[in-house]
């Protein structure tokens, strides 16, 4: 990239960050009644989409059971680009817990992507498809993504106002805290995690080399050790990516540092318990 274009990109990033940061900090830490009402509206939209889409009907039953009912809807977390709620459903005789991620209207910096636009959804879906294709080459990473995980583009209309969002739905999973890893894992489980981690590093190199994509590992709750029944696996809870082709020198640098640091910390955590 030419120096002039780099300077221009730096200016766009820094000015947009300063302009948006105040509102985004407020959004990140405060839930309003209106936001919860909107979140429940998107949950109903997602349920109806799965139910009415023939290709997704089996997924509908896997998530919402036969009845389609849900209960115990609660606010969970907020990121700078998404709001998360949890809810429960009856599937047969089991009660299952789920997470719905709702994209914010704006990202922190311009050019990084706007989760309230269909273009953002299409790019996110494209990147997820690339990831799933590459994962087929690594048998060790069969558990890297939550299952089921569904992503859709939603339009919610109320009183003549249309609100558009990217929605991601996945199971609520039990993250093993770093302080508990050593107490939880046996030798065989630790060896499995080492193999998964080494395969994940190779996957990251392939994604960067062939597609100019890097996993977004900035912040907590992205790459984690998950307990599912009696098994422990490395899992990517957020399948977002940084497109290294975009003119985002500051963001790309921060994201690359976050990726490197997360991989280093995860490797130390796993090897520490061996």
C-alpha positions in Angstrom: 0.0 0.0 0.0 1.3 3.4 -0.9 2.3 5.8 1.9 -0.4 8.3 1.0 -3.1 5.6 1.2 -1.7 4.3 4.5 -1.9 7.8 6.0 -5.4 8.2 4.7 -6.4 4.8 6.2 -4.8 5.8 9.5 -6.8 9.0 9.6 -10.1 7.3 8.8 -9.5 4.7 11.5 -8.4 7.1 14.3 -11.1 9.7 13.6 -13.9 7.2 13.4 -12.7 5.5 16.6 -12.7 8.8 18.5 -16.1 9.7 17.1 -17.7 6.4 18.0 -16.0 5.3 21.2 -18.1 7.2 23.7 -21.4 5.8 22.5 -19.9 2.3 22.1 -18.7 2.3 25.7 -22.2 3.2 26.9 -23.7 0.5 24.7 -21.3 -2.1 26.0 -22.2 -1.8 29.7 -25.8 -0.7 29.8 -28.9 -2.8 28.9 -32.1 -1.0 28.4 -35.7 -2.4 28.5 -36.1 -1.5 24.8 -32.9 -3.4 23.9 -34.2 -6.6 25.6 -37.6 -6.2 23.8 -35.7 -5.9 20.5 -33.5 -8.9 21.4 -36.6 -11.1 22.1 -38.0 -9.9 18.8 -34.9 -11.1 17.0 -35.1 -14.4 18.8 -38.7 -14.9 17.6 -37.5 -13.9 14.1 -34.7 -16.5 14.2 -37.1 -19.2 15.4 -39.6 -18.5 12.7 -36.9 -18.4 10.1 -35.6 -21.8 11.0 -39.2 -23.2 11.2 -40.3 -21.9 7.9 -37.1 -22.7 6.0 -37.2 -26.3 4.7 -33.5 -26.6 4.7 -33.3 -25.5 8.3 -36.2 -27.5 9.7 -34.1 -30.2 11.3 -31.9 -27.5 12.9 -35.2 -25.8 14.2 -36.1 -29.1 16.0 -32.6 -29.5 17.3 -32.8 -26.1 18.9 -36.4 -25.4 19.7 -37.8 -29.0 19.9 -41.2 -29.8 18.6 -43.0 -27.0 20.3 -40.9 -24.0 19.3 -41.2 -22.6 22.8 -38.4 -20.8 24.7 -38.1 -19.5 28.2 -35.7 -17.8 30.7 -34.5 -15.2 28.2 -31.7 -13.2 29.9 -29.1 -10.6 28.9 -25.7 -12.2 28.9 -22.8 -10.1 27.5 -22.0 -7.1 25.3 -19.1 -6.6 23.0 -18.3 -3.6 21.0 -20.0 -5.2 18.0 -22.6 -7.5 19.4 -25.2 -8.1 22.2 -25.6 -11.6 23.6 -28.7 -13.0 25.2 -29.3 -16.6 26.6 -32.5 -18.6 26.5 -33.6 -22.2 27.2 -35.7 -24.7 25.2 -37.3 -28.1 25.7 -35.8 -30.7 23.3 -37.6 -34.0 24.0 -37.1 -34.5 27.7 -34.0 -32.3 27.9 -33.7 -28.6 28.7 -31.1 -27.0 26.5 -29.5 -23.5 26.9 -28.5 -21.3 23.9 -26.8 -18.0 23.0 -28.1 -15.5 20.5 -25.6 -12.9 19.2 -27.1 -9.8 17.8 -24.8 -7.5 15.7 -24.6 -3.9 16.7 -25.4 -1.0 14.4 -21.8 0.2 14.1 -18.3 -1.2 14.7 -15.7 0.9 16.6 -13.8 1.9 13.4 -14.9 2.7 9.9 -14.1 0.1 7.2 -14.1 -2.8 9.8 -17.7 -3.7 9.0 -21.2 -2.7 10.1 -23.2 -5.6 11.5 -26.4 -3.9 10.6 -25.7 -4.1 6.9 -26.4 -7.1 4.6 -22.8 -6.7 3.1 -21.4 -7.5 6.6 -23.6 -10.6 6.9 -22.6 -11.8 3.4 -18.9 -11.4 4.2 -19.3 -13.1 7.6 -21.1 -16.0 6.0 -18.5 -16.2 3.3 -15.7 -16.4 5.8 -17.5 -19.0 7.9 -17.9 -21.1 4.8 -14.2 -20.8 4.1 -13.4 -21.9 7.6 -15.7 -24.9 7.4 -14.1 -25.9 4.1 -10.6 -25.7 5.5 -11.6 -27.5 8.7 -12.3 -30.6 6.7 -8.5 -31.0 6.2 -7.9 -31.2 10.0 -9.5 -34.2 11.8 -8.1 -32.9 15.1 -10.4 -29.8 14.7 -13.7 -31.6 14.4 -14.8 -29.8 17.7 -13.4 -26.4 16.9 -16.8 -24.8 16.1 -20.0 -25.0 18.2 -22.6 -27.3 16.8 -25.2 -26.3 15.8 -24.2 -22.8 14.8 -26.5 -20.8 12.5 -26.0 -17.4 11.0 -28.8 -15.4 9.3 -29.6 -11.9 8.1 -32.7 -10.4 9.9 -35.0 -7.5 9.3 -37.3 -6.6 12.2 -40.2 -4.2 11.5 -42.1 -2.4 14.2 -44.3 0.7 13.9 -42.9 1.4 10.4 -39.3 1.2 11.5 -37.0 -1.5 10.1 -34.0 -2.7 12.1 -31.5 -5.0 10.4 -29.0 -7.2 12.1 -26.6 -10.1 11.6 -27.7 -12.9 14.0 -25.7 -15.9 15.2 -27.2 -18.7 17.3 -25.1 -21.4 19.1 -25.3 -23.6 22.2 -24.4 -22.2 25.6 -21.1 -23.9 26.4 -19.1 -24.3 29.6 -15.8 -22.6 29.5 -13.0 -24.0 31.7 -11.3 -21.2 33.5 -7.5 -21.2 33.3 -7.3 -21.6 37.1 -9.3 -24.8 36.8 -7.6 -26.5 33.8 -5.0 -28.4 35.8 -7.6 -29.8 38.1 -10.0 -30.8 35.4 -7.9 -32.5 32.7 -6.3 -36.0 32.7 -3.3 -36.9 30.7 -5.2 -38.2 27.6 -7.3 -35.1 27.5 -4.3 -32.8 27.7 -2.6 -34.7 24.8 -5.8 -34.2 22.7 -5.7 -30.5 23.4 -2.1 -30.2 22.3 -2.9 -31.9 19.0 -5.9 -29.6 18.5 -3.8 -26.5 19.3 -1.1 -27.4 16.9 -3.7 -28.1 14.2 -5.3 -24.7 14.9 -2.0 -22.9 14.4 -1.6 -24.6 11.0 -5.1 -23.6 10.1 -4.4 -20.0 11.0 -1.3 -20.0 8.8 -3.3 -21.5 5.9 -6.1 -18.9 6.3 -3.6 -16.0 6.2 -1.6 -17.4 3.3 -4.4 -18.5 1.0 -7.2 -16.1 2.0 -5.6 -13.2 3.8 -7.8 -13.8 6.8 -7.0 -14.0 10.5 -9.3 -15.1 13.3 -10.6 -12.2 15.5 -9.2 -13.2 18.9 -9.3 -9.7 20.4 -10.8 -9.8 23.9 -12.0 -12.8 26.0 -14.4 -15.5 25.0 -13.1 -16.2 21.5 -10.7 -19.2 21.7 -11.4 -21.2 24.8 -11.2 -24.7 26.4 -14.7 -26.1 26.5 -16.2 -28.9 28.6 -18.9 -30.8 26.8 -20.2 -33.8 28.8 -16.9 -35.5 29.9 -14.8 -34.2 27.0 -12.6 -31.1 26.8 -11.8 -29.4 23.5 -10.4 -26.2 22.0 -13.2 -24.2 20.6 -13.6 -21.0 18.6 -16.7 -19.4 20.1 -16.6 -16.4 17.7 -15.9 -17.2 14.1 -15.3 -13.6 13.1 -12.3 -12.8 10.9 -10.1 -9.8 10.2 -9.8 -9.3 6.4 -6.2 -8.4 5.9 -6.9 -7.0 2.5 -8.8 -4.0 3.9 -7.1 -0.7 4.5 -7.0 -1.0 8.3 -3.4 -0.6 9.5 -4.2 0.1 13.2 -6.9 -2.5 13.5 -4.9 -5.2 11.7 -1.9 -4.5 13.9 -4.0 -4.8 17.1 -5.8 -7.9 15.8 -2.6 -9.6 14.8 -1.1 -8.9 18.2 -4.2 -10.3 19.9 -4.0 -13.4 17.8 -0.3 -13.9 18.6 -0.8 -13.2 22.3 -3.9 -15.5 22.6 -2.1 -18.4 20.9 0.9 -17.9 23.1 -1.2 -17.8 26.3 -3.3 -20.8 25.2 -0.1 -22.8 24.4 1.4 -22.0 27.8 -1.9 -22.9 29.6 -2.1 -26.3 27.9 1.6 -27.2 28.2 1.6 -26.0 31.8 -0.7 -28.8 32.9 1.3 -31.6 31.1 
